[in-house]
Amino acid sequence: MPGMLAKKLGMTNIFSEDGQIIPVTILEAGPCNVYAVRSKEKDGYEAVQLGFGEKKEKRTSKPQLDYYKKHGLKIPQTLKEFRNFESSQFKIGDEVKVDIFQIGDKVKVSGKNKGKGFQGVMRRHNFGGVGGTTHGQSDRLRAPGSIGSSSYPSRVFKGQRMAGRMGFENTTISNLKVVKVIADKNIVMVKGAVPGSINSIVAINK
C-alpha cells in the first residue's frame, strides 16, 4: 500500500457521530510530485520518489537543479522514496494526492521527534537522583551519581547513560486511524499524536 509526505499543522479535537471527543493531528498531505521511479531492472528494487514543499534555488546543488529543470519540476523541500507503490503505474511529474487515504485506514507516521537540547540524566533517562539529604547530599539531588568502578575495570563502560543531547531522532507511530479526509484542502486527520513539532515534515505509510 502507498504513502506520501505531509506537514504537521498541529492538534485539535473533533466529535464523532456518537458525540465522542477524538484527539486528532492535522496533516497537510501533499500534493506530492513524482521525482524518480525505481525499477527492478535498472535499480534492483521498485520504489517511487516523492517530493513535497518548495525551497530556494540557491539552496540546491547544480546537478539537482539541472535535473528538476529538465523534467519541469519545482525544487522540493523534502524527497523520500516509498517502496509500496506499483512503480510501473507512475512516471516522473505525476501527482499523488491525499485521496489515496480513506476514513478508517490504519497508517503509520514517521518523522523526527522534538529536539530537547542538552538534558540531564533525570529528564533524559528517568533517573531518580542520588537520594535523600540526610547523608550530606544537599546539592546532589539531580546528579547521576557514580559512573564507573574503581580498581577494576578502571573505566567507564561504553553506552553508560549520562547527560547529553535529547530528542530529534527518527520516530514511528503505528496503527493510527484516519478519522477525516478533506480532499480539496489536502488535509488528513489521524487519531492521536504524531512525531515532530508544528510545520515539521512527516511520512505517512498505509
N, C-alpha and C positions, 0 to 999 in steps of 0.2 A: 504494500500500500504506500501511497506517496506522502510527501511532506512539503513544507515551504518555510521561508524565513518570515519573521514578524517583528514588530516593535512593541515592547511592553508599554502600554499607556497608563496603567495603574489598576487599582482595585475598587470595587463597589459592591453593592448588594442589589439583587433583583428578586422579584417574587415569582414563585412557581404558580401553576394553575390552582393548586390546592391551598395557596396562601402562605407557603413556607418561604422563609428568607434564605436565599442562596448566595454565599460569598463568591464572587467571580473576579477573575483577572481579565481585563480588556486588552486584546491584542490586535494590532493593525497588521493583518496578514496580507502582504503583497500589495499590489500585484508584482509577481516576480518574473523577470525575463530569463529565458534560457541562454546561457553564455557559452556552453560547451556540451557536447553529447559524447559520452564514452561508450565504446562498443567492445565486445569480447574479441573481435577480430583484430582491432587496432590497439586496444589498451589492456586487454586481458580481463576486463570486468565491465559490467553495464552500470551506468550512472548518468544523471543529468545534473549539470552545474547551474545553480540558480543564483541570480544576483538581486540584491534589494537595496533601495535607497540610492542616493547620489552623493558624490563628493567632488571636490575641485580638481580641475585638470592638473594643477601644479603639484598635487599630492599623488600623482600617478606616474609610474615609470613609463619611459618611451615605448618599450615593446608592448606593454599592456595597452597604452593609448592607441598605438597603431592598430592593434587587434580590434579594439572597440570601434574605431572609425571605419575600419574595413567592413565590419558587419553592421554598421549603422546603429550601434548600441550606446546607451548612456553609460557614464562612468559609475559603477556601482560602489556603494559604501561597504558592502559585505558580499563575499562569494562563498558558497558552500555546495558541496556535492551531496546528492541524495541518491542512494542506490535502489530505492524501492519503486522507481518508475519503470514503465516499459519504454526504454530509451529509443526503441525503433520508431515510436509514435511521435517523437519530437525532433525539431530542427532548431538551429540557432536563431534566436529572435522571437520564438514562440513565447506566449504569456501564460503563466499559471496563476489562477485566481482563487479567491477564498471559497468558491463554490465546490471545491474538492472535499470540503468538510460538511458533514450533516449533523443535525441535532441528535445527540445520543452517542456519537462516535467517542471511542476511548483513544486518547492521544498521549504522547509523552513529549515534554518540553525540556529542551536543553539550552543552557546558557551559562554565563559567568555569574556566580553569586556576588552579593555586595562585598566590596572591599572594606575591611575594618582597620587597615593600617597596622602599626606595631602594637601588639597587645600582650599583656602579662599572662601568666600561666592560669590564673583563676578564670579569666574570660575565654582564653584560647583552648584550655584543656579541662576546664571544670575542676581545678584543684580546690581543696578546701582550706588552704592556708596552713601555716605552721601549727597553729593551735592556740590554746588559752594564754592568758597573760600572767599566770601565776609563777612562771619559772623564768622571769626576766625577758620575756618575748614581747616587750611593749611596742616595738616598732617593726615586727616581722609578721604581721597577721596575713599579708597578701604575698608573702615571699614563697619561692619554690622549695626552699629547704636544701638539703644536701643533694648533690648531683652525681656523686661518684664514690668509689671506695678508697681506702687509704693505701695500705702497702700492696694489696693485690686486688684488682689488676692495675691499680695506679693510673687509671684513665677514665674518661667519660665514655660510656657506650654510645655507639652510633645510633641516631634516632631518638636520643633522650628527649623527652618532652620538656621544652623550655619556652620562654617568651619569644615572640617573633611575629613575622607578617601573617596576618589572618585574613581569610576571605579571598575574593576574586579568583575562584577556582571553578573549573568545569563541573557543573552540577546538572543532573537529570531528574525530573519528577515524572513518574509513570502513572498510568491509569487515571488521567484527568479527563473528566467528562465534558464534552462540548454541550453547553446549555442554550446557546443562542448564536445565530449567524446573521449578520446584516450585510448582505452581498453588495449593495450599492455603495456602502461606505468601507468595504474591505475589513469589516470588524468580525472577529470571532471571540466569544466569551467562553472561558473554561472555568469549571468549578474548582475553587481553591487557589492557592498561591503558586507562582512560578519563579524560577531563579532570576536574579538580576534587579537592578534599580530601574526607575522610570526612564523611558527612552532607550533602554538597552536593547540589543538585538538578540533574539532567541530563535531556535529552530523547533518547529512543530512537526512531529512524525506520527503518522497514523499506525 
